[in-house]
Amino acid sequence: MQKDILHAYCLKQQGATHDYKEEWQADRYHIGGKMFAMMGGDATRKPIITLKCEPSRAEELRETYEGIIPGYYMNKTHWNSIYLDANIPNDLLETLIQHSYELVFDKLTKKAKCQALEQF
């Protein structure tokens, strides 16, 4: 999937915000100040998106898809990195973005949830 389509889908999540971390050369997507997605590159600058994932599902995805690896520079139990040039179905990528968003949103305090959603 193309980076601009992923960017738009990440920002489509209710209350999502975006910034660019120059030193990482990565686009980051947040809800309530907590990151749920990051687009950048691996050590060779090959484009990836990194998403939070429930641990058992994360392992299953890595076993099923060659283009899904443990989170690059992230907690490898809770994050997966997905190569943008991998043959991953678009609907699966959208589902994984939403799953990541929901995992992060669910961990926010009630106050942080309300503040994040009030902005929109």
C-alpha positions, 0 to 999 in steps of 0.5 A: 500500500502506498505511504500517502494512503496509509497516512490518510487512513491513520489520520482517519482514526478519531482523534488521531494526530500526526508529527514528524520525528526528524532524527528518526525520519519517521511519521508518527501517529498518536491518540491522546499523546500515545503513539499507535503507528510509525512510518519510516524505514529499517536500517537500509531505509526500506519503507515500513509501518510499525503498529502495536499488536496484541502479542499472540496475534503479532506472532501469528501474523509474523508466521503467516506473512514474510513481510511482517517482522517484530517491531523495528526499534520497538518492543518486539512482543507488542509491535510489528513492522510491516514492509510497505512493498510486501504483499500484504492485503490492503484490508489487512493493513487497515484492520491492523492500523485500527487494531493498533489504534484501539489497543492504545486508545483503550489504555488511555485514562478516561480523561485522556480519552475525552480530551482526545475525542473532544478535539474532533 
